[in-house]
Every structure is written in structure tokens, then in C-alpha cells.
Amino acid sequence: MRDKILEKATEMFLNLGFKSVTMDDIASEIGASKKTLYAHFKNKTDLVGEVTNAMFSAVCDGIDMIHEQQQNPIKELYEVKHFVMTTLKDEKSSPQYQLQKYYPKLYSTFKQKQFEFMQECIKENLTRGIEQKLFREDINIDFIARIYFNGMIGIKDLELFPLKQFSMNSLMNYYLEYHLRGICSEKGLKELESQIKTNPS
């Protein structure tokens, strides 16, 4: 039952948002009593934390699988973007922004885990890109990795980038292009142009 609750809660949170979905809503969807939910989760905050951890693990596992394919680093970033957008339902409910706004303690823990994982991934991606002469040799890997993370967090701020004006898919594409144009070699720019053609905003 615990897994069934987590699965349904994840689906509802991604589609409707953390704030708007109640424990009553989840209980109704799975055909159980609210008491059953509380037998597995102390409260809604506990459930949101478990869902966030499960989503984070699923995203990390998927990114690791993409990384294992050892594609060129530019294509890899676009593959990761596509996977994350699919897994998080195009981020229609802005899960990261809602987590930050309504569950700040959970968000703080999540952000630190996200930072550590992304730093490792991006540094490896940048190093491989330099080795393959797709990225410039003179870039500061640690600086770029941190800026990349900061930008990814920034584009999910709905006050800066309201979804009525920008779809999350467009924002991700714009940001990837922005990131890559700053670090690509001439060879890398050709590969970037190829990826842009196959990943329309």
C-alpha cells in the first residue's frame, strides 16, 4: 500500500502541484481512507518529502544511465534534458518552485543533494568535452559547473520566468544553448547547431 500511495501522490503532485493536492484527494484516488495514508506517513509534509526523494532518485538513476552511454557531451546534455522533462511531466506544476515556497526545509535538503549530484555530472561532462575538443580548453570547470547549477535553479523561479510567458521546455532549450555557446569550440558549435535543429523550443 505504501508504494501505491507514493506512486499516486507523485503523479498527482506532478500534475497538480504540492499545494493543491490534499491527503483527502490522494486517499480518494486510491480508494482508501485518510487513516490508511496516516498509517504510512506522519503527515503531508512527510509524504511530500518521500515523494521528492523518490523523484530525485529516479532522475539520478536515469541520468546515470544516459551518462553510461558515453555520447558526446553536447548531445548528452540534450538527452538529459529530454529525460528529466519526460520524468517530471514537463514540470507543469513547477515542483521545484512549489517545494521552495511551501516546504522550505525540504527544499533546502533537496537543493544540497541536487547540487552535489549535478556538480559531479557537469564537471565530468565539461572534462570530457575538453578532451573531445568540443569545449574550449581555457574554461574554469569548477566555475562553469557552479554557474550551470545556479542557472538551472534560476530558470525555475516562476516570478522571473512565468510559465504563461515561457514553457519549461523552451526555458531549458534556451538555457542549454546559452550555456553551451559560452564554452564551445568551433567544433562544438557545429555540434550545438545540429542539436538545436533536432530540439526545437
MIDOSE-1310 file (N, C-alpha, C; in nm, 2 decimals, decimal comma, always signed):
residues 201
mrdk	+0,08/-0,12/+0,00/+0,00/+0,00/+0,00/+0,09/+0,13/+0,00; +0,20/+0,12/+0,07/+0,29/+0,24/+0,08/+0,33/+0,28/-0,06; +0,37/+0,18/-0,14/+0,42/+0,21/-0,28/+0,31/+0,26/-0,36; +0,19/+0,21/-0,34/+0,07/+0,26/-0,42/+0,04/+0,41/-0,39
ilek	+0,05/+0,44/-0,26/+0,03/+0,58/-0,21/+0,14/+0,67/-0,28; +0,26/+0,63/-0,27/+0,37/+0,71/-0,32/+0,35/+0,73/-0,47; +0,32/+0,62/-0,54/+0,30/+0,63/-0,69/+0,19/+0,73/-0,73; +0,08/+0,72/-0,66/-0,04/+0,81/-0,69/-0,01/+0,95/-0,65
atem	+0,05/+0,97/-0,53/+0,09/+1,10/-0,48/+0,19/+1,17/-0,58; +0,28/+1,10/-0,63/+0,38/+1,15/-0,72/+0,31/+1,20/-0,85; +0,22/+1,12/-0,90/+0,15/+1,15/-1,02/+0,07/+1,28/-1,00; +0,00/+1,29/-0,89/-0,09/+1,40/-0,86/-0,01/+1,53/-0,83
flnl	+0,10/+1,51/-0,76/+0,18/+1,63/-0,73/+0,24/+1,69/-0,85; +0,29/+1,60/-0,94/+0,35/+1,65/-1,07/+0,25/+1,72/-1,16; +0,13/+1,66/-1,16/+0,02/+1,72/-1,25/-0,05/+1,84/-1,19; -0,06/+1,84/-1,06/-0,15/+1,95/-0,99/-0,07/+2,04/-0,90
gfks	+0,04/+1,99/-0,85/+0,12/+2,07/-0,76/+0,11/+2,02/-0,62; +0,22/+2,05/-0,54/+0,22/+2,01/-0,40/+0,12/+2,07/-0,31; +0,09/+2,20/-0,34/+0,00/+2,27/-0,25/-0,15/+2,23/-0,27; -0,19/+2,22/-0,40/-0,33/+2,20/-0,43/-0,38/+2,06/-0,40
vtmd	-0,29/+1,96/-0,39/-0,33/+1,82/-0,36/-0,34/+1,80/-0,21; -0,45/+1,75/-0,16/-0,47/+1,72/-0,02/-0,45/+1,57/+0,01; -0,44/+1,54/+0,13/-0,44/+1,40/+0,17/-0,57/+1,33/+0,14; -0,68/+1,41/+0,15/-0,81/+1,36/+0,12/-0,82/+1,32/-0,03
dias	-0,76/+1,41/-0,12/-0,76/+1,38/-0,26/-0,69/+1,25/-0,29; -0,57/+1,23/-0,23/-0,49/+1,11/-0,26/-0,57/+0,99/-0,21; -0,62/+1,00/-0,09/-0,70/+0,88/-0,04/-0,81/+0,85/-0,13; -0,88/+0,95/-0,18/-1,00/+0,92/-0,27/-0,95/+0,86/-0,40
eiga	-0,84/+0,90/-0,45/-0,79/+0,85/-0,58/-0,75/+0,70/-0,57; -0,70/+0,66/-0,45/-0,65/+0,52/-0,44/-0,76/+0,43/-0,38; -0,88/+0,49/-0,34/-0,99/+0,42/-0,29/-0,96/+0,37/-0,15; -0,89/+0,45/-0,07/-0,86/+0,42/+0,07/-0,90/+0,53/+0,16
skkt	-0,90/+0,50/+0,29/-0,93/+0,61/+0,39/-0,81/+0,69/+0,42; -0,83/+0,81/+0,47/-0,72/+0,90/+0,50/-0,64/+0,84/+0,62; -0,71/+0,76/+0,70/-0,64/+0,69/+0,81/-0,53/+0,60/+0,76; -0,56/+0,53/+0,64/-0,46/+0,44/+0,58/-0,34/+0,52/+0,54
lyah	-0,35/+0,64/+0,49/-0,24/+0,72/+0,45/-0,15/+0,76/+0,57; -0,22/+0,79/+0,68/-0,15/+0,83/+0,80/-0,09/+0,71/+0,87; -0,12/+0,59/+0,83/-0,06/+0,47/+0,89/+0,08/+0,46/+0,83; +0,10/+0,52/+0,71/+0,23/+0,50/+0,64/+0,31/+0,63/+0,64
fknk	+0,24/+0,75/+0,65/+0,31/+0,88/+0,65/+0,25/+0,96/+0,76; +0,34/+1,03/+0,84/+0,30/+1,10/+0,96/+0,21/+1,22/+0,92; +0,24/+1,28/+0,81/+0,15/+1,40/+0,77/+0,19/+1,42/+0,62; +0,13/+1,53/+0,57/+0,15/+1,56/+0,42/+0,30/+1,60/+0,40
tdlv	+0,36/+1,67/+0,49/+0,50/+1,71/+0,47/+0,59/+1,58/+0,46; +0,56/+1,48/+0,54/+0,63/+1,36/+0,54/+0,62/+1,29/+0,40; +0,49/+1,29/+0,35/+0,47/+1,23/+0,22/+0,54/+1,31/+0,11; +0,53/+1,44/+0,11/+0,60/+1,53/+0,01/+0,75/+1,50/+0,02
gevt	+0,81/+1,48/+0,14/+0,95/+1,45/+0,15/+0,98/+1,32/+0,08; +0,90/+1,22/+0,11/+0,92/+1,08/+0,05/+0,91/+1,09/-0,10; +0,81/+1,16/-0,15/+0,79/+1,17/-0,30/+0,91/+1,24/-0,36; +0,95/+1,35/-0,30/+1,07/+1,43/-0,35/+1,19/+1,34/-0,36
namf	+1,22/+1,26/-0,25/+1,33/+1,17/-0,25/+1,32/+1,07/-0,36; +1,20/+1,01/-0,38/+1,18/+0,91/-0,48/+1,20/+0,97/-0,62; +1,15/+1,09/-0,65/+1,17/+1,15/-0,78/+1,31/+1,18/-0,80; +1,38/+1,23/-0,70/+1,52/+1,26/-0,71/+1,60/+1,14/-0,75
savc	+1,58/+1,03/-0,68/+1,65/+0,90/-0,71/+1,62/+0,85/-0,85; +1,50/+0,87/-0,89/+1,46/+0,82/-1,03/+1,53/+0,91/-1,13; +1,54/+1,04/-1,11/+1,61/+1,13/-1,20/+1,76/+1,10/-1,21; +1,82/+1,08/-1,09/+1,96/+1,05/-1,08/+1,99/+0,92/-1,15
dgid	+1,91/+0,81/-1,13/+1,93/+0,68/-1,19/+1,92/+0,70/-1,35; +1,83/+0,77/-1,39/+1,81/+0,79/-1,54/+1,93/+0,87/-1,60; +1,98/+0,97/-1,53/+2,09/+1,05/-1,58/+2,22/+0,96/-1,58; +2,23/+0,88/-1,48/+2,35/+0,78/-1,47/+2,34/+0,69/-1,59
mihe	+2,23/+0,64/-1,63/+2,21/+0,55/-1,74/+2,25/+0,62/-1,87; +2,21/+0,75/-1,89/+2,24/+0,83/-2,01/+2,40/+0,85/-2,01; +2,45/+0,88/-1,90/+2,60/+0,90/-1,89/+2,68/+0,78/-1,93; +2,63/+0,66/-1,89/+2,70/+0,53/-1,92/+2,70/+0,51/-2,07
qqqn	+2,62/+0,57/-2,15/+2,62/+0,56/-2,30/+2,74/+0,63/-2,36; +2,80/+0,72/-2,28/+2,92/+0,79/-2,32/+2,90/+0,86/-2,46; +2,79/+0,93/-2,48/+2,77/+1,01/-2,60/+2,86/+1,13/-2,60; +2,86/+1,21/-2,71/+2,94/+1,33/-2,69/+2,87/+1,42/-2,59
pike	+2,95/+1,50/-2,52/+2,89/+1,58/-2,41/+2,78/+1,67/-2,44; +2,78/+1,73/-2,56/+2,67/+1,82/-2,60/+2,54/+1,74/-2,62; +2,55/+1,63/-2,69/+2,43/+1,55/-2,71/+2,38/+1,50/-2,58; +2,47/+1,46/-2,49/+2,44/+1,41/-2,36/+2,35/+1,51/-2,28
lyev	+2,39/+1,64/-2,28/+2,31/+1,74/-2,21/+2,16/+1,75/-2,26; +2,15/+1,74/-2,39/+2,01/+1,74/-2,45/+1,94/+1,61/-2,42; +2,00/+1,50/-2,41/+1,94/+1,37/-2,37/+1,89/+1,38/-2,23; +1,98/+1,44/-2,14/+1,94/+1,45/-2,00/+1,82/+1,54/-1,99
khfv	+1,82/+1,65/-2,06/+1,71/+1,75/-2,06/+1,58/+1,68/-2,10; +1,58/+1,60/-2,21/+1,46/+1,53/-2,25/+1,41/+1,43/-2,15; +1,50/+1,36/-2,09/+1,47/+1,26/-1,99/+1,40/+1,32/-1,87; +1,47/+1,43/-1,82/+1,41/+1,50/-1,70/+1,27/+1,56/-1,73
mttl	+1,26/+1,62/-1,84/+1,13/+1,68/-1,88/+1,02/+1,57/-1,89; +1,05/+1,46/-1,94/+0,96/+1,35/-1,95/+0,92/+1,29/-1,82; +1,02/+1,27/-1,73/+1,00/+1,21/-1,60/+0,92/+1,31/-1,51; +0,95/+1,44/-1,52/+0,88/+1,53/-1,44/+0,75/+1,60/-1,51
kdek	+0,70/+1,53/-1,61/+0,58/+1,57/-1,68/+0,59/+1,71/-1,73; +0,71/+1,75/-1,79/+0,73/+1,88/-1,84/+0,73/+1,99/-1,73; +0,73/+1,95/-1,60/+0,73/+2,04/-1,49/+0,61/+2,14/-1,49; +0,50/+2,08/-1,54/+0,38/+2,17/-1,55/+0,34/+2,23/-1,41
sspq	+0,36/+2,16/-1,30/+0,32/+2,21/-1,17/+0,44/+2,28/-1,10; +0,55/+2,30/-1,17/+0,67/+2,37/-1,12/+0,70/+2,31/-0,98; +0,74/+2,18/-0,97/+0,76/+2,12/-0,84/+0,87/+2,18/-0,76; +0,98/+2,22/-0,83/+1,09/+2,28/-0,75/+1,05/+2,41/-0,69
yqlq	+0,98/+2,50/-0,76/+0,94/+2,63/-0,71/+0,84/+2,61/-0,60; +0,74/+2,52/-0,62/+0,65/+2,49/-0,51/+0,71/+2,44/-0,38; +0,81/+2,35/-0,40/+0,88/+2,29/-0,29/+0,95/+2,41/-0,21; +1,01/+2,49/-0,28/+1,09/+2,61/-0,22/+0,99/+2,70/-0,15
kyyp	+0,87/+2,72/-0,21/+0,78/+2,82/-0,15/+0,70/+2,76/-0,03; +0,66/+2,64/-0,04/+0,57/+2,58/+0,06/+0,63/+2,48/+0,16; +0,75/+2,43/+0,12/+0,82/+2,33/+0,21/+0,97/+2,37/+0,21; +1,00/+2,49/+0,26/+1,14/+2,54/+0,26/+1,25/+2,45/+0,32
klys	+1,21/+2,38/+0,43/+1,31/+2,29/+0,49/+1,34/+2,17/+0,40; +1,24/+2,11/+0,34/+1,26/+2,00/+0,25/+1,34/+2,05/+0,13; +1,31/+2,17/+0,08/+1,37/+2,22/-0,03/+1,52/+2,24/-0,01; +1,56/+2,29/+0,11/+1,70/+2,32/+0,15/+1,78/+2,19/+0,14
tfkq	+1,72/+2,08/+0,19/+1,79/+1,95/+0,19/+1,80/+1,90/+0,04; +1,69/+1,91/-0,03/+1,69/+1,87/-0,17/+1,79/+1,94/-0,25; +1,79/+2,08/-0,23/+1,89/+2,16/-0,31/+2,03/+2,12/-0,29; +2,07/+2,08/-0,17/+2,21/+2,04/-0,14/+2,24/+1,91/-0,21
kqfe	+2,14/+1,82/-0,20/+2,16/+1,69/-0,27/+2,17/+1,71/-0,42; +2,09/+1,80/-0,48/+2,09/+1,83/-0,62/+2,22/+1,89/-0,66; +2,27/+1,98/-0,58/+2,39/+2,05/-0,61/+2,51/+1,95/-0,61; +2,52/+1,86/-0,52/+2,63/+1,76/-0,51/+2,63/+1,67/-0,63
fmqe	+2,51/+1,62/-0,67/+2,49/+1,53/-0,78/+2,53/+1,60/-0,91; +2,47/+1,72/-0,93/+2,49/+1,80/-1,06/+2,64/+1,84/-1,07; +2,70/+1,88/-0,96/+2,84/+1,92/-0,98/+2,93/+1,80/-1,03; +2,90/+1,68/-0,98/+2,98/+1,57/-1,03/+2,95/+1,54/-1,17
cike	+2,82/+1,55/-1,21/+2,79/+1,52/-1,35/+2,84/+1,62/-1,45; +2,82/+1,75/-1,41/+2,86/+1,86/-1,50/+3,02/+1,87/-1,51; +3,09/+1,85/-1,41/+3,23/+1,85/-1,41/+3,29/+1,74/-1,51; +3,22/+1,63/-1,50/+3,27/+1,51/-1,58/+3,23/+1,55/-1,73
nltr	+3,11/+1,60/-1,75/+3,07/+1,64/-1,88/+3,17/+1,75/-1,94; +3,20/+1,85/-1,86/+3,30/+1,95/-1,91/+3,43/+1,89/-1,94; +3,48/+1,81/-1,86/+3,62/+1,75/-1,88/+3,62/+1,67/-2,00; +3,51/+1,59/-2,03/+3,51/+1,51/-2,15/+3,49/+1,60/-2,27
gieq	+3,42/+1,71/-2,26/+3,40/+1,80/-2,37/+3,53/+1,86/-2,41; +3,62/+1,89/-2,31/+3,75/+1,95/-2,34/+3,84/+1,84/-2,41; +3,83/+1,72/-2,36/+3,91/+1,61/-2,42/+3,87/+1,59/-2,56; +3,75/+1,60/-2,59/+3,70/+1,58/-2,73/+3,70/+1,70/-2,82
klfr	+3,76/+1,81/-2,76/+3,78/+1,94/-2,83/+3,64/+2,00/-2,87; +3,54/+1,97/-2,80/+3,41/+2,03/-2,82/+3,39/+2,16/-2,74; +3,46/+2,16/-2,62/+3,46/+2,28/-2,53/+3,60/+2,34/-2,53; +3,61/+2,47/-2,51/+3,74/+2,54/-2,51/+3,82/+2,49/-2,39
edin	+3,95/+2,48/-2,42/+4,05/+2,43/-2,32/+4,07/+2,53/-2,20; +4,03/+2,66/-2,22/+4,06/+2,76/-2,12/+3,95/+2,78/-2,02; +3,84/+2,70/-2,02/+3,73/+2,73/-1,93/+3,77/+2,68/-1,79; +3,71/+2,74/-1,69/+3,73/+2,71/-1,55/+3,62/+2,61/-1,51
idfi	+3,65/+2,48/-1,50/+3,55/+2,38/-1,49/+3,47/+2,40/-1,36; +3,53/+2,43/-1,25/+3,46/+2,45/-1,12/+3,36/+2,56/-1,13; +3,41/+2,67/-1,19/+3,32/+2,79/-1,20/+3,20/+2,77/-1,29; +3,23/+2,70/-1,41/+3,12/+2,68/-1,50/+3,02/+2,58/-1,44
ariy	+3,07/+2,48/-1,37/+2,97/+2,38/-1,31/+2,88/+2,45/-1,21; +2,93/+2,55/-1,13/+2,85/+2,62/-1,03/+2,76/+2,71/-1,10; +2,80/+2,78/-1,20/+2,72/+2,87/-1,27/+2,60/+2,80/-1,34; +2,63/+2,68/-1,39/+2,53/+2,60/-1,46/+2,42/+2,56/-1,36
fngm	+2,46/+2,52/-1,24/+2,37/+2,48/-1,14/+2,28/+2,60/-1,10; +2,35/+2,71/-1,08/+2,27/+2,83/-1,04/+2,17/+2,88/-1,14; +2,21/+2,86/-1,27/+2,12/+2,90/-1,38/+2,00/+2,80/-1,39; +2,03/+2,68/-1,37/+1,92/+2,58/-1,37/+1,82/+2,60/-1,26
igik	+1,87/+2,64/-1,14/+1,78/+2,68/-1,03/+1,70/+2,81/-1,07; +1,77/+2,90/-1,13/+1,71/+3,03/-1,16/+1,60/+3,03/-1,26; +1,61/+2,94/-1,36/+1,50/+2,94/-1,46/+1,37/+2,88/-1,41; +1,38/+2,82/-1,29/+1,26/+2,75/-1,24/+1,19/+2,85/-1,14
dlel	+1,23/+2,97/-1,13/+1,17/+3,07/-1,05/+1,05/+3,13/-1,13; +0,93/+3,10/-1,09/+0,81/+3,15/-1,16/+0,79/+3,30/-1,16; +0,85/+3,36/-1,06/+0,84/+3,51/-1,06/+0,93/+3,57/-1,17; +1,04/+3,51/-1,19/+1,13/+3,56/-1,30/+1,09/+3,51/-1,44
fplk	+1,04/+3,38/-1,44/+1,01/+3,32/-1,57/+0,87/+3,26/-1,56; +0,76/+3,34/-1,56/+0,63/+3,29/-1,55/+0,59/+3,19/-1,67; +0,53/+3,08/-1,63/+0,50/+2,98/-1,73/+0,40/+3,03/-1,84; +0,33/+3,13/-1,81/+0,24/+3,19/-1,91/+0,32/+3,25/-2,03
qfsm	+0,44/+3,29/-1,99/+0,53/+3,35/-2,09/+0,63/+3,26/-2,15; +0,68/+3,16/-2,07/+0,78/+3,07/-2,11/+0,74/+2,93/-2,07; +0,74/+2,83/-2,17/+0,72/+2,69/-2,13/+0,85/+2,64/-2,07; +0,84/+2,54/-1,98/+0,97/+2,49/-1,92/+1,06/+2,43/-2,03
nslm	+1,00/+2,37/-2,13/+1,08/+2,31/-2,24/+1,16/+2,42/-2,31; +1,09/+2,53/-2,34/+1,16/+2,64/-2,40/+1,27/+2,70/-2,32; +1,24/+2,72/-2,19/+1,35/+2,77/-2,10/+1,47/+2,68/-2,09; +1,44/+2,55/-2,09/+1,56/+2,45/-2,08/+1,64/+2,46/-2,21
nyyl	+1,57/+2,47/-2,32/+1,64/+2,48/-2,45/+1,72/+2,61/-2,46; +1,66/+2,72/-2,42/+1,73/+2,85/-2,42/+1,85/+2,85/-2,33; +1,83/+2,79/-2,21/+1,94/+2,79/-2,12/+2,06/+2,70/-2,16; +2,03/+2,58/-2,22/+2,13/+2,49/-2,27/+2,21/+2,56/-2,38
eyhl	+2,14/+2,63/-2,47/+2,21/+2,70/-2,58/+2,30/+2,81/-2,52; +2,24/+2,88/-2,43/+2,32/+2,99/-2,36/+2,45/+2,94/-2,29; +2,43/+2,83/-2,22/+2,54/+2,76/-2,15/+2,65/+2,72/-2,25; +2,60/+2,65/-2,35/+2,70/+2,59/-2,45/+2,77/+2,69/-2,54
rgic	+2,70/+2,79/-2,58/+2,76/+2,89/-2,67/+2,88/+2,96/-2,59; +2,87/+2,96/-2,46/+2,98/+3,03/-2,39/+3,10/+2,94/-2,37; +3,09/+2,81/-2,39/+3,21/+2,72/-2,37/+3,25/+2,64/-2,49; +3,17/+2,64/-2,60/+3,20/+2,55/-2,71/+3,32/+2,61/-2,79
sekg	+3,40/+2,51/-2,85/+3,50/+2,54/-2,95/+3,42/+2,55/-3,08; +3,50/+2,58/-3,19/+3,43/+2,58/-3,32/+3,37/+2,45/-3,36; +3,44/+2,34/-3,32/+3,39/+2,21/-3,35/+3,26/+2,19/-3,26; +3,26/+2,24/-3,14/+3,15/+2,22/-3,05/+3,03/+2,30/-3,10
lkel	+3,05/+2,41/-3,16/+2,94/+2,50/-3,21/+2,87/+2,43/-3,32; +2,94/+2,35/-3,41/+2,88/+2,28/-3,52/+2,79/+2,17/-3,46; +2,83/+2,10/-3,35/+2,75/+2,00/-3,29/+2,63/+2,06/-3,22; +2,65/+2,18/-3,16/+2,54/+2,25/-3,10/+2,43/+2,29/-3,20
esqi	+2,47/+2,34/-3,31/+2,37/+2,38/-3,41/+2,29/+2,26/-3,46; +2,36/+2,14/-3,46/+2,29/+2,02/-3,50/+2,19/+1,98/-3,40; +2,22/+2,00/-3,27/+2,13/+1,97/-3,16/+2,01/+2,06/-3,15; +2,04/+2,19/-3,18/+1,93/+2,29/-3,18/+1,83/+2,26/-3,29
ktnp	+1,87/+2,21/-3,40/+1,78/+2,17/-3,51/+1,69/+2,06/-3,47; +1,74/+1,97/-3,39/+1,66/+1,85/-3,35/+1,59/+1,87/-3,22; +1,61/+1,98/-3,15/+1,54/+2,01/-3,03/+1,48/+2,15/-3,03; +1,37/+2,16/-3,11/+1,31/+2,29/-3,12/+1,25/+2,34/-2,99
s	+1,24/+2,47/-2,97/+1,19/+2,53/-2,84/+1,03/+2,52/-2,85
